[in-house]
């Protein structure tokens, strides 16, 4: 059995009071004291008495936001935003909707946020990829199971924020069958306030942990509200005769900001932590500080925008390789609430969301990984409490693709390469390097395809068969663009539309981009796009549907820079079948009739 030290803690930024009046005085005072449960009760009384306005609605929403009651927060943000609000309110509303699985509605609020704060990195990321959720839903890297359920009992004192007991540090046994037993508090580290999380040195003799600054009698006095405000601080202790000894406050703690959630590198030379200290990009950022051989510390360094955002980043964990960092973020693109991300600090790449099932629409955080046991642990409130889950990596495959000119064998740099799943969802798109190469990590025992394209070449798809792991090499040889032109038409693969819809899909755009390239290379070409349906449905309905699809096709091509007088569209319905099979058509024959043609007018 292996000892497992656990604790729960997180930081949520509260919003600023913008207006108040005599009727809201009692509720506002409770809100300012972070007693959100009773504050909500008082604001609700005002609603019942008919004394509510957009200020009360927003305060109610922010109160529930701070308690992560996503349903009630979304309900009151909806009321508050009936009148114009600040950008952050729309962002919070979007996050609460997303946390309830209402992704389309969340996107609408994110559009309002992005319009008000166009330079915010969260807005920039959203505008770049607003429909990223399907990629995360399909991005299963771990199998997850519940290990330990916390009812947060045992503390005699409640935290006014959410009426939950204060947090303590526990020590438990992790058994060979994956269960956790014998959970007991670590009395020499715990106080009567919040304690944890913690990190322990490789030799097990030094512990760094978070605790309230009340431990050091450090706090701010709010005389108006008769309140003492503490901060999260970092402390260190070493073992003395098998017991944790004197607890020492770290020198960069302050009463002006919080420091929490420590993670010590395996070599013991770098301590990672979260803080809202000056120099932070968002509310709470992830920082690092050098731990010198004599026990002193260097100057804290912010990890920068690859890790941190204008939102909150916390719960860092540095892996055994001293390069891979796991952390939780509410500011980067996620499923909702806090999501777990991974980044290789040595490569300067963007942080990657771990996807489902590690991440959900709720708060998922505190991810750690034991390389020797090939097992991760993390916390999540997906079931209502902050429970502990185990995460076992799923077998992976590297799809290595090299894009070349099919005629000359020349490698094609800056080609666009997408990997597509069995349901034709584009998982990700990258650009080839100077060697014409790109790679993707995908799951074992699943089929994929590679879509490769480059200006001047015919885009094409290449199958990736199921495999049990390792590397799969794909030679994506592209034909020069002239190979799809005949005397009478431009030949493309079928342009797929979703059932009963006329909008251009990702796969349809992939094919139409070939037509765009042909027309850009041959500026005299004039094209007629004819859209056909199969014979299912009424004549009038099929004619209308095919006409809408033809017009959507034309609009897409024009949007790519082709003059509108060079392409026109016409819906043909079912009147010109490719296979005249009438009532006895097979599915294959229906598919052949359901087509688009691109005729050369001149």
C-alpha positions as CSV (number, residue, x, y, z in Angstrom):
1,X,0.0,0.0,0.0
2,X,1.1,3.6,-0.7
3,X,0.3,6.6,1.4
4,X,-1.9,9.2,-0.4
5,X,-2.1,12.7,0.9
6,X,-5.3,14.6,-0.1
7,X,-7.0,17.9,0.4
8,X,-9.4,20.1,-1.4
9,X,-9.2,23.8,-2.1
10,X,-10.0,26.3,-4.8
11,X,-10.2,30.1,-5.3
12,X,-13.0,32.0,-7.1
13,X,-12.8,35.7,-7.7
14,X,-15.7,37.7,-6.6
15,X,-17.2,40.6,-8.6
16,X,-17.0,44.3,-7.7
17,X,-20.0,46.1,-6.3
18,X,-21.3,48.6,-8.8
19,X,-24.5,49.9,-7.3
20,X,-26.5,49.5,-4.1
21,X,-29.4,51.1,-2.2
22,X,-31.0,50.9,1.2
23,X,-33.0,47.8,0.4
24,X,-30.0,45.8,-0.6
25,X,-27.8,46.9,2.3
26,X,-28.2,43.7,4.4
27,X,-27.7,41.4,1.4
28,X,-24.7,43.4,0.2
29,X,-23.1,43.2,3.6
30,X,-23.4,39.4,3.6
31,X,-22.0,39.3,0.1
32,X,-19.0,41.4,1.1
33,X,-18.4,39.0,4.0
34,X,-18.4,36.1,1.5
35,X,-21.4,34.6,3.2
36,X,-23.0,33.7,-0.1
37,X,-25.7,31.3,1.1
38,X,-27.3,33.8,3.4
39,X,-26.7,36.6,0.9
40,X,-28.6,34.7,-1.7
41,X,-31.5,34.3,0.7
42,X,-31.7,38.1,1.3
43,X,-31.5,39.0,-2.4
44,X,-34.3,36.4,-3.1
45,X,-36.5,38.2,-0.5
46,X,-36.1,41.4,-2.4
47,X,-37.2,39.6,-5.6
48,X,-40.3,38.2,-3.7
49,X,-41.1,41.7,-2.4
50,X,-41.0,43.2,-5.9
51,X,-37.9,45.3,-5.1
52,X,-35.5,43.7,-7.6
53,X,-33.8,45.2,-10.6
54,X,-30.8,44.3,-12.8
55,X,-28.4,45.0,-9.9
56,X,-30.2,42.5,-7.7
57,X,-30.4,40.0,-10.5
58,X,-26.6,40.4,-11.2
59,X,-25.8,40.1,-7.5
60,X,-27.9,36.9,-7.3
61,X,-26.1,35.5,-10.4
62,X,-22.7,36.4,-9.0
63,X,-23.6,34.9,-5.6
64,X,-24.5,31.6,-7.2
65,X,-21.5,31.8,-9.6
66,X,-19.2,32.0,-6.6
67,X,-20.9,28.9,-5.1
68,X,-20.8,27.2,-8.5
69,X,-24.6,26.6,-8.5
70,X,-24.7,26.7,-12.3
71,X,-28.4,26.3,-12.7
72,X,-29.3,29.3,-10.5
73,X,-26.4,31.4,-11.7
74,X,-27.5,31.0,-15.3
75,X,-31.1,31.7,-14.4
76,X,-30.2,35.1,-12.8
77,X,-27.6,36.0,-15.4
78,X,-30.4,35.6,-18.0
79,X,-32.5,38.2,-16.0
80,X,-29.5,40.5,-15.5
81,X,-28.5,40.6,-19.1
82,X,-31.9,41.8,-20.2
83,X,-30.2,45.1,-19.8
84,X,-26.6,45.8,-21.1
85,X,-23.9,44.5,-18.8
86,X,-20.1,44.6,-18.6
87,X,-18.0,42.0,-20.6
88,X,-17.2,39.8,-17.7
89,X,-20.9,39.3,-16.8
90,X,-21.5,37.9,-20.3
91,X,-18.4,35.7,-19.9
92,X,-19.6,34.3,-16.6
93,X,-23.1,33.7,-18.1
94,X,-21.5,31.8,-20.9
95,X,-19.5,29.6,-18.5
96,X,-22.6,28.8,-16.5
97,X,-24.5,27.8,-19.6
98,X,-21.6,25.7,-20.8
99,X,-21.5,24.0,-17.3
100,X,-25.1,23.1,-17.9
101,X,-24.3,21.5,-21.3
102,X,-26.0,24.4,-23.2
103,X,-23.2,25.0,-25.6
104,X,-25.1,26.8,-28.4
105,X,-26.6,29.3,-25.9
106,X,-23.1,29.7,-24.3
107,X,-21.7,30.6,-27.7
108,X,-24.2,33.4,-28.1
109,X,-23.1,34.9,-24.8
110,X,-19.4,34.5,-25.7
111,X,-20.1,36.4,-28.9
112,X,-21.4,39.3,-26.8
113,X,-18.3,39.0,-24.5
114,X,-16.0,39.0,-27.5
115,X,-17.6,42.1,-29.0
116,X,-17.1,44.0,-25.7
117,X,-13.6,42.7,-25.0
118,X,-12.0,41.9,-28.4
119,X,-8.5,42.0,-27.2
120,X,-9.1,39.5,-24.3
121,X,-7.2,36.3,-25.0
122,X,-10.4,34.3,-24.1
123,X,-12.3,36.3,-26.8
124,X,-9.5,35.8,-29.3
125,X,-9.5,32.0,-28.7
126,X,-13.2,31.8,-29.0
127,X,-13.4,33.7,-32.3
128,X,-10.6,31.5,-33.6
129,X,-12.4,28.2,-32.8
130,X,-16.0,28.8,-31.4
131,X,-17.2,25.2,-32.0
132,X,-14.4,23.3,-30.3
133,X,-16.6,21.3,-28.0
134,X,-17.0,18.2,-30.4
135,X,-13.2,17.9,-30.4
136,X,-13.1,17.6,-26.6
137,X,-16.0,15.2,-26.5
138,X,-14.1,12.9,-28.8
139,X,-10.7,13.4,-27.2
140,X,-10.6,10.4,-24.8
141,X,-7.1,10.0,-23.4
142,X,-7.9,8.3,-20.1
143,X,-10.3,5.8,-18.5
144,X,-11.7,7.4,-15.3
145,X,-13.3,5.8,-12.2
146,X,-14.4,7.1,-8.9
147,X,-12.0,6.3,-6.0
148,X,-12.9,8.3,-3.0
149,X,-16.1,10.1,-2.1
150,X,-15.8,13.1,0.3
151,X,-18.8,14.3,2.3
152,X,-16.6,16.9,3.9
153,X,-17.6,15.9,7.4
154,X,-15.6,16.0,10.6
155,X,-15.1,19.8,10.9
156,X,-17.0,21.6,13.6
157,X,-16.8,24.9,11.9
158,X,-18.6,25.9,8.7
159,X,-17.2,28.2,6.0
160,X,-19.6,31.1,5.4
161,X,-18.9,31.1,1.6
162,X,-20.9,27.9,1.0
163,X,-21.8,26.5,4.4
164,X,-19.4,23.6,3.9
165,X,-16.9,22.4,6.6
166,X,-13.4,23.8,6.4
167,X,-10.8,21.8,4.4
168,X,-8.3,19.5,6.0
169,X,-5.3,17.4,4.9
170,X,-5.8,13.7,5.0
171,X,-3.5,10.7,4.8
172,X,-4.9,7.4,3.3
173,X,-3.8,4.0,2.0
174,X,-4.0,3.4,-1.8
175,X,-4.4,-0.3,-2.2
176,X,-3.3,-2.6,-5.0
177,X,-6.9,-3.1,-6.2
178,X,-7.3,0.7,-6.7
179,X,-9.3,1.4,-3.6
180,X,-8.6,4.1,-1.0
181,X,-9.0,3.2,2.7
182,X,-8.0,4.4,6.2
183,X,-8.4,8.1,5.5
184,X,-7.4,10.1,8.6
185,X,-6.5,13.7,9.1
186,X,-2.8,14.8,9.5
187,X,-3.2,16.5,12.8
188,X,0.2,18.2,13.0
189,X,-0.4,20.0,9.7
190,X,-4.1,20.9,10.0
191,X,-5.5,24.0,11.7
192,X,-9.1,25.1,12.4
193,X,-9.2,26.8,9.0
194,X,-8.6,25.7,5.4
195,X,-5.5,23.5,4.9
196,X,-4.3,21.9,1.7
197,X,-3.4,21.0,-1.0
198,X,0.2,19.8,-0.5
199,X,3.3,18.5,-2.2
200,X,6.0,16.3,-0.8
201,X,9.6,15.9,-1.8
202,X,10.8,12.7,-3.4
203,X,12.5,11.5,-0.3
204,X,9.3,12.2,1.7
205,X,11.0,14.5,4.3
206,X,9.7,17.9,3.2
207,X,6.2,19.0,2.7
208,X,4.9,22.3,1.2
209,X,1.2,23.0,1.7
210,X,-1.5,25.7,1.6
211,X,-3.2,27.1,4.6
212,X,-5.1,30.2,5.7
213,X,-2.9,33.1,6.8
214,X,-4.7,33.1,10.1
215,X,-2.1,30.5,11.0
216,X,0.4,33.3,11.1
217,X,-2.0,35.8,12.6
218,X,-1.9,37.6,9.2
219,X,-5.1,39.1,8.0
220,X,-6.8,42.3,6.9
221,X,-9.4,44.0,9.1
222,X,-12.6,45.1,7.4
223,X,-13.9,47.4,10.2
224,X,-17.0,48.3,8.2
225,X,-18.2,44.8,8.0
226,X,-16.5,43.6,11.2
227,X,-14.6,41.0,9.2
228,X,-11.1,39.6,9.3
229,X,-9.9,38.6,5.8
230,X,-7.2,36.0,5.5
231,X,-5.2,34.9,2.4
232,X,-4.1,31.5,1.3
233,X,-0.4,31.2,2.1
234,X,2.3,28.6,1.5
235,X,4.0,26.8,4.4
236,X,6.8,24.3,4.7
237,X,7.6,21.6,7.2
238,X,10.2,18.8,7.6
239,X,9.9,15.5,9.3
240,X,11.3,15.1,12.8
241,X,11.3,11.6,14.3
242,X,8.6,10.5,11.9
243,X,6.4,13.5,12.7
244,X,6.0,16.8,10.7
245,X,7.9,19.5,12.6
246,X,7.9,23.2,12.8
247,X,5.7,24.9,10.2
248,X,7.4,27.9,8.5
249,X,5.7,30.5,6.3
250,X,7.4,31.0,2.9
251,X,9.2,34.3,2.4
252,X,7.1,35.5,-0.6
253,X,3.8,35.2,1.2
254,X,1.9,38.4,1.7
255,X,-1.2,39.9,3.2
256,X,-1.9,41.6,-0.1
257,X,-2.3,38.4,-2.2
258,X,-2.7,34.7,-1.9
259,X,-0.3,31.8,-2.6
260,X,-1.5,28.3,-2.8
261,X,-1.6,24.8,-4.5
262,X,2.1,24.0,-4.4
263,X,3.8,21.4,-6.6
264,X,7.5,20.5,-6.2
265,X,9.6,19.3,-9.1
266,X,11.1,15.8,-8.7
267,X,14.6,17.2,-8.3
268,X,13.4,19.5,-5.6
269,X,14.7,22.6,-7.3
270,X,11.5,24.3,-8.5
271,X,8.3,25.0,-6.6
272,X,5.2,25.7,-8.7
273,X,2.2,27.4,-7.2
274,X,-0.9,29.6,-7.9
275,X,-1.2,33.2,-6.9
276,X,-3.0,36.5,-7.6
277,X,0.2,38.4,-6.8
278,X,1.1,41.5,-8.8
279,X,2.2,40.6,-12.4
280,X,-0.7,38.1,-12.8
281,X,-2.4,38.0,-16.2
282,X,-5.8,37.0,-14.8
283,X,-7.5,36.6,-11.4
284,X,-5.2,33.7,-10.3
285,X,-2.1,32.6,-12.3
286,X,0.4,29.8,-12.0
287,X,3.9,30.8,-10.9
288,X,7.2,29.1,-10.2
289,X,10.1,29.9,-7.8
290,X,13.6,28.4,-7.5
291,X,14.3,26.4,-4.3
292,X,18.0,26.9,-3.6
293,X,20.3,24.2,-2.0
294,X,20.4,26.2,1.3
295,X,16.6,26.3,1.6
296,X,16.3,29.9,0.4
297,X,14.0,30.9,-2.5
298,X,14.5,32.9,-5.7
299,X,12.1,35.4,-7.2
300,X,8.7,34.1,-8.2
301,X,8.2,34.0,-12.0
302,X,4.9,34.0,-13.9
303,X,4.6,31.1,-16.4
304,X,3.2,33.5,-19.0
305,X,0.3,33.4,-21.5
306,X,0.9,29.8,-22.8
307,X,-0.3,28.7,-19.3
308,X,-2.2,31.7,-17.9
309,X,-5.2,33.6,-19.2
310,X,-7.5,36.4,-18.1
311,X,-9.5,33.8,-16.1
312,X,-8.2,31.7,-13.3
313,X,-5.4,29.0,-13.5
314,X,-4.6,26.9,-10.5
315,X,-3.7,23.5,-9.1
316,X,-0.4,23.0,-11.0
317,X,1.3,19.6,-10.9
318,X,4.8,19.2,-12.5
319,X,5.4,15.6,-13.7
320,X,8.5,13.4,-13.2
321,X,10.2,14.7,-16.4
322,X,10.2,18.3,-14.9
323,X,8.7,19.5,-18.2
324,X,5.1,18.3,-18.3
325,X,2.8,20.6,-16.3
326,X,-0.8,19.7,-15.5
327,X,-3.1,22.5,-14.3
328,X,-6.7,23.6,-14.0
329,X,-8.1,26.6,-15.9
330,X,-11.5,28.4,-16.1
331,X,-10.2,30.9,-18.7
332,X,-9.0,28.5,-21.5
333,X,-11.4,26.7,-23.8
334,X,-13.0,23.9,-21.9
335,X,-16.2,22.0,-21.1
336,X,-17.3,24.3,-18.3
337,X,-16.1,25.3,-14.9
338,X,-12.5,24.3,-14.2
339,X,-10.9,22.0,-16.8
340,X,-7.6,20.1,-16.6
341,X,-4.9,21.1,-19.2
342,X,-1.4,19.7,-20.0
343,X,1.6,21.6,-21.5
344,X,5.2,20.7,-22.2
345,X,7.1,23.7,-20.8
346,X,10.2,22.8,-22.8
347,X,8.5,23.1,-26.3
348,X,6.7,26.5,-26.1
349,X,3.5,25.0,-27.5
350,X,0.0,25.9,-26.4
351,X,-1.6,24.0,-23.5
352,X,-3.9,21.1,-24.4
353,X,-7.3,20.3,-22.9
354,X,-7.3,16.6,-21.6
355,X,-10.9,16.3,-23.0
356,X,-13.5,13.9,-21.6
357,X,-13.9,12.0,-19.4
358,X,-11.3,13.7,-17.2
359,X,-13.1,17.0,-17.9
360,X,-16.8,17.6,-17.7
361,X,-19.1,20.6,-17.6
362,X,-18.4,20.9,-13.8
363,X,-15.1,21.7,-11.9
364,X,-12.3,19.2,-12.6
365,X,-9.0,20.0,-11.0
366,X,-5.9,18.9,-9.0
367,X,-4.6,16.4,-11.6
368,X,-1.5,14.5,-10.6
369,X,0.2,11.6,-12.4
370,X,2.4,8.7,-11.1
371,X,4.6,7.6,-14.1
372,X,5.8,4.4,-12.3
373,X,2.3,3.2,-11.7
374,X,0.9,4.8,-15.0
375,X,-1.9,6.2,-13.0
376,X,-3.3,9.7,-12.4
377,X,-5.5,11.2,-9.7
378,X,-7.8,14.2,-9.8
379,X,-10.7,15.9,-8.1
380,X,-14.1,16.8,-9.5
381,X,-17.4,18.0,-8.2
382,X,-19.3,16.3,-11.1
383,X,-21.3,14.3,-8.6
384,X,-22.0,17.2,-6.3
385,X,-19.0,16.9,-3.9
386,X,-15.3,17.3,-4.4
387,X,-14.5,13.6,-5.0
388,X,-11.3,11.8,-6.0
389,X,-11.1,10.0,-9.3
390,X,-8.4,7.7,-10.9
391,X,-7.3,8.2,-14.5
392,X,-5.7,5.4,-16.5
393,X,-4.1,6.4,-19.8
394,X,-5.7,4.9,-22.9
395,X,-3.6,3.2,-25.5
396,X,-2.5,5.7,-28.1
397,X,-1.4,5.8,-31.8
398,X,0.8,8.3,-33.5
399,X,-0.4,9.0,-37.1
400,X,2.7,10.3,-38.9
401,X,1.9,12.0,-42.3
402,X,4.2,13.1,-45.0
403,X,2.6,15.2,-47.8
404,X,4.2,15.1,-51.3
405,X,3.6,16.0,-54.9
406,X,2.2,12.8,-56.5
407,X,4.0,13.5,-59.8
408,X,7.4,14.6,-58.7
409,X,7.7,13.2,-55.2
410,X,8.7,16.7,-53.9
411,X,7.7,17.3,-50.2
412,X,5.0,19.9,-49.7
413,X,5.6,22.3,-46.8
414,X,2.8,24.4,-45.4
415,X,0.1,22.0,-46.6
416,X,-3.0,21.8,-44.5
417,X,-3.6,18.4,-42.8
418,X,-6.7,17.4,-40.9
419,X,-7.4,14.2,-39.0
420,X,-11.0,13.0,-39.2
421,X,-12.8,10.4,-37.1
422,X,-15.3,7.7,-38.2
423,X,-18.2,10.1,-38.0
424,X,-16.4,12.6,-40.3
425,X,-15.8,15.0,-37.4
426,X,-12.6,17.0,-38.0
427,X,-10.6,16.5,-34.7
428,X,-7.8,18.9,-35.5
429,X,-5.9,20.6,-38.3
430,X,-2.2,21.4,-38.6
431,X,0.2,22.7,-41.2
432,X,3.1,20.6,-42.4
433,X,6.7,21.6,-41.6
434,X,9.5,22.3,-44.1
435,X,9.8,18.5,-44.5
436,X,6.2,18.1,-45.4
437,X,5.5,16.3,-42.1
438,X,2.9,16.4,-39.4
439,X,1.7,14.0,-36.7
440,X,-1.3,13.4,-34.5
441,X,-1.9,11.3,-31.4
442,X,-5.1,9.3,-31.6
443,X,-6.8,6.3,-29.9
444,X,-6.0,2.7,-30.5
445,X,-8.6,0.4,-32.3
446,X,-10.3,3.3,-34.1
447,X,-10.4,4.2,-37.8
448,X,-9.4,7.6,-38.9
449,X,-8.7,9.4,-42.2
450,X,-6.2,12.1,-43.1
451,X,-7.4,15.1,-45.3
452,X,-4.5,16.9,-47.0
453,X,-4.7,20.0,-49.2
454,X,-2.5,22.7,-50.6
455,X,-2.9,25.5,-53.1
456,X,-2.4,24.2,-56.6
457,X,-3.1,20.6,-55.7
458,X,-6.1,18.4,-55.5
459,X,-7.1,17.8,-51.9
460,X,-7.5,14.2,-51.0
461,X,-8.3,11.8,-48.2
462,X,-6.2,8.9,-46.9
463,X,-7.5,6.1,-44.7
464,X,-5.9,5.2,-41.3
465,X,-6.7,1.7,-40.3
466,X,-7.4,0.5,-36.8
467,X,-4.3,-0.5,-34.8
468,X,-3.4,-1.5,-31.3
469,X,-0.7,1.2,-30.8
470,X,2.6,2.5,-32.0
471,X,3.0,4.6,-35.1
472,X,1.1,4.6,-38.4
473,X,2.7,6.3,-41.4
474,X,0.6,7.9,-44.1
475,X,2.0,8.9,-47.5
476,X,-0.3,11.7,-48.6
477,X,0.6,12.2,-52.3
478,X,-1.4,15.1,-53.8
479,X,-2.1,15.4,-57.5
480,X,-1.6,18.8,-59.2
481,X,-4.8,20.7,-59.5
482,X,-5.2,20.2,-63.3
483,X,-6.0,16.6,-62.9
484,X,-9.7,17.3,-61.9
485,X,-10.6,19.4,-64.9
486,X,-12.4,17.8,-68.0
487,X,-13.7,19.5,-71.1
488,X,-17.1,20.0,-69.7
489,X,-16.9,20.0,-65.9
490,X,-14.9,20.2,-62.7
491,X,-14.9,16.8,-61.1
492,X,-15.1,16.8,-57.3
493,X,-16.0,14.1,-54.7
494,X,-19.6,14.2,-53.5
495,X,-20.6,17.4,-51.6
496,X,-22.3,16.2,-48.5
497,X,-25.0,18.1,-46.8
498,X,-26.6,17.2,-43.5
499,X,-30.1,15.7,-43.7
500,X,-32.7,18.3,-44.6
501,X,-30.1,21.2,-44.3
502,X,-28.4,23.4,-46.8
503,X,-25.5,24.8,-44.9
504,X,-22.0,23.9,-46.0
505,X,-20.3,21.3,-43.8
506,X,-16.6,21.0,-43.0
507,X,-16.3,18.1,-45.4
508,X,-18.2,20.0,-48.1
509,X,-15.9,23.0,-47.7
510,X,-12.9,20.7,-48.1
511,X,-14.2,19.7,-51.6
512,X,-15.3,23.1,-52.6
513,X,-11.9,24.5,-51.8
514,X,-10.6,22.4,-54.7
515,X,-13.1,24.2,-57.0
516,X,-11.9,27.6,-55.6
517,X,-8.3,26.7,-56.4
518,X,-9.2,25.7,-60.0
519,X,-11.0,28.9,-60.6
520,X,-8.2,31.0,-59.1
521,X,-5.7,29.2,-61.4
522,X,-8.0,29.6,-64.4
523,X,-9.4,33.1,-64.2
524,X,-11.5,32.7,-67.5
525,X,-13.6,29.8,-66.1
526,X,-17.3,30.4,-65.5
527,X,-19.1,27.7,-63.6
528,X,-22.7,26.6,-63.1
529,X,-23.3,24.6,-59.9
530,X,-26.2,22.2,-60.2
531,X,-27.5,20.5,-57.1
532,X,-29.6,17.3,-57.4
533,X,-31.6,15.3,-54.8
534,X,-32.8,11.7,-54.8
535,X,-36.4,10.9,-55.5
536,X,-37.5,10.6,-51.8
537,X,-39.8,13.5,-50.9
538,X,-42.2,15.6,-53.0
539,X,-41.1,17.2,-56.2
540,X,-41.7,20.7,-54.9
541,X,-39.8,20.0,-51.6
542,X,-36.8,18.5,-53.4
543,X,-36.6,21.4,-55.9
544,X,-36.6,23.9,-53.0
545,X,-34.0,22.0,-51.0
546,X,-31.7,21.6,-54.0
547,X,-32.0,25.3,-54.9
548,X,-31.0,26.3,-51.3
549,X,-28.0,24.0,-51.4
550,X,-27.0,25.3,-54.8
551,X,-27.2,28.9,-53.5
552,X,-25.2,28.0,-50.4
553,X,-22.5,26.4,-52.6
554,X,-22.3,29.6,-54.7
555,X,-22.1,31.8,-51.7
556,X,-19.2,29.7,-50.2
557,X,-17.2,30.0,-53.4
558,X,-17.8,33.8,-53.6
559,X,-16.7,34.1,-50.0
560,X,-13.4,32.7,-51.0
561,X,-12.6,35.5,-53.4
562,X,-14.2,34.4,-56.6
563,X,-16.2,37.1,-58.5
564,X,-19.9,36.6,-58.3
565,X,-20.3,36.8,-62.1
566,X,-18.1,33.7,-62.5
567,X,-20.4,31.2,-60.7
568,X,-24.1,30.6,-60.6
569,X,-26.2,27.9,-59.0
570,X,-29.4,26.0,-59.9
571,X,-31.4,23.5,-58.0
572,X,-32.6,20.6,-60.1
573,X,-34.5,18.6,-57.5
574,X,-35.0,15.0,-58.7
575,X,-35.7,15.7,-62.4
576,X,-32.2,14.7,-63.7
577,X,-31.3,11.4,-62.0
578,X,-27.9,9.9,-62.7
579,X,-29.5,6.5,-62.2
580,X,-33.1,6.3,-63.4
581,X,-34.3,3.7,-60.9
582,X,-37.6,5.3,-60.0
583,X,-39.3,3.6,-57.0
584,X,-36.9,0.7,-56.7
585,X,-33.7,2.6,-55.9
586,X,-31.1,1.1,-53.7
587,X,-29.3,3.2,-51.0
588,X,-26.3,3.3,-53.3
589,X,-28.4,4.5,-56.2
590,X,-30.0,7.2,-54.0
591,X,-26.5,8.4,-53.1
592,X,-25.4,8.6,-56.7
593,X,-28.5,10.7,-57.5
594,X,-28.0,13.0,-54.5
595,X,-25.1,15.0,-56.0
596,X,-23.6,18.3,-57.1
597,X,-22.2,19.0,-60.6
598,X,-19.9,21.9,-61.6
599,X,-20.3,22.5,-65.3
600,X,-18.0,24.7,-67.3
601,X,-20.1,27.4,-68.9
602,X,-17.1,29.0,-70.6
